[in-house]
Amino acid sequence: MQTETTTSIHGPLSRVVELAADVERWPEILPHYRWVTLLEGGGERKVVEMAARRGRIPLRWHAVQEIDRSGPTPRITYHHIWGPTRGMDVAWTFAETPVGVDVAIGHEFRPPWPLVGNAIADKIIGPHFIDYVARRTLQTIRQIVEREARGVNRS
C-alpha cells in the first residue's frame, strides 16, 4: 500500500514545519489525536507512542521520528516500530510556492501478514485509517497556519 495525502497551505514554511515536527504537542492542536508520549530521544530523532482516533475507533502505534533539515526544505520521516502498522514508512515533504507551502504525507506499508496483508492494507487500512488520519492532520495544520497568517491568534 502506498498513499500520498497532500494540501496547499497559505502561510510560512517555517510555521508549517514547526507544527508538523512538534509531535508531542499534536494532542493539543489536533482533535483526533489522543496522546503522544516521548519514549526516548528528543530533538531531531525521537521514539514516540502515538494514539489517535478514527471516529470512535482508537488507534495506537510507536514510531521513530527523524527530522532532516539538511536540504533546501526539511523532511520529517517516521518508521513505525510497534502496532498494527509496524514496518510502515511515512514521509512529510514540503515545497515552497509563491503563496505558501505544498505539503505531502506519503505512506508506504507492506504488512508482513501472509496472503491477506496487502489486500487488507490496500482496501481497509490505507483508505479508512491512514488516509483519514493524514487528511485530518493536514486540514487542521492548514487551518491553524492560515488563521495565523490572517492575524488571528497563534496556537
N, C-alpha and C positions, 0 to 999 in steps of 0.2 A: 504494500500500500504506500502510495506516495501522494501527498496532498500539498497544496500551497494555498494559503489564505492571505489575501492582500487588501490593502487600503491605502488611500492617499490622505495625508494629514496636512492641513494648512497651519504650519507652525514650525518652530526651530528644531533642527535635527538634535541639538544638544538636549532639549527637554524631552523629546520622544525617547531618546536613548536612555536618559536618566530614569524615566518611568519604567521602561522595558527592563532595565538592568536591576532595579531595586526590588527584586522578587520578594524579599521578606515583608515589604510594605503592601504587596498586592491585596491581601485581605482587607486592608483599609480603603483601597480605591476601586477594587474590582468586586462587585457584589456576588459573583458566582464563585469566588474563592473563599474557602472556609478557614484555612490556615496555611502558612508556610513557615517551617521551622528550620533554622540553620543547624545542620548536624555536624559539619566540620568545615574548616577553611574560612574564607572570607575574601573580600576584595574581588579580584578578577577570577578566582576559582573557588567554588564552594559546592558542598554537597547539601542538598535540601530535601526535606519531606514536604510535598505539596498535596493539598487537598482542595478539591473544587466540587461543584455540583453541576450535574446536567439535569436541570429541572429538579426533581426530588431525589434523583439517584446520586449517592455520594461516590466520589472518585478519589483515589489516593495513590501516590507513587513517590519514589525517591529518584532524584536526578542530580547529575553533576552539571553545574552551570559554569561556563567559561566565557569570559568577555575578552575579545581580541580588538584592541584599539590601534593596531599597527598599520592598518591600511587607511585609505582616504576616508572611509566610513567604518564605524565599528561593526562588529559581527558578534552576536550572542548565540552560543550554542548550548544545547542540553543533550545529555546522554542519559536515558532512563535506565536505572540500575536495579530497580525493585518495583514490583507491582505487575499488573496485567500488561502494561506496555513496556516491560523490561526489554532492553535492546533497541528501543526507538531512538532515533536521532532527530533533533529539532534544531533548525537554524533560523534566527531572526536576521534579516538583511535590510539595509537601509540605503536609499538612493535619494540624494537631494534633487529637488526640482525647483523651477523658478518661483513656485508658490509654497513650497514646503518640503515634504518628505513622502516618498513611496516606501511603504513597509510591507515586507513579505515574511510570513512564518511558514517555513517548509517542514514537513514531517515525512520521515521515511521509516517504515515499520514492516518488518518481515517476521511475524511471530514464529517461534520455534515449535509450534504445535503441529504434529503430523497431520497430513491430509486436509484438515479443515482450516488451518491457521490463516492462510492468505484469503480465503473466501470470507471468513469472519471479519478479518481486518478491512477488506475492501467494501463489504456490504453493511457492516454494523459499526465497528469501532471507528473507522475513519469518518464516515459521513454523519453519524449520530452522536459521537462523543468528541473526537479530536477536533473536527471542524467546528462543532458547536462552541467548544471552549475557546478555540482560537478566534473565531468571529466575535464572540462577546468581549474577549480581551482587547482586540484591536478597536472595536467600536467604542469601548469605554475610554481607552487611552486617547483615541481621536477626539472624543467629546471633551475630555479634560484639557488637552493641549489647545484645541480650537477655542474653548471658552476663555482660557488664559490669554490667548492671542488677541481676543476681543477686549481684554482688560478686565475680565471678571475673575475674582479671587483664584489663587493658586492652591492646588490640592497637595 
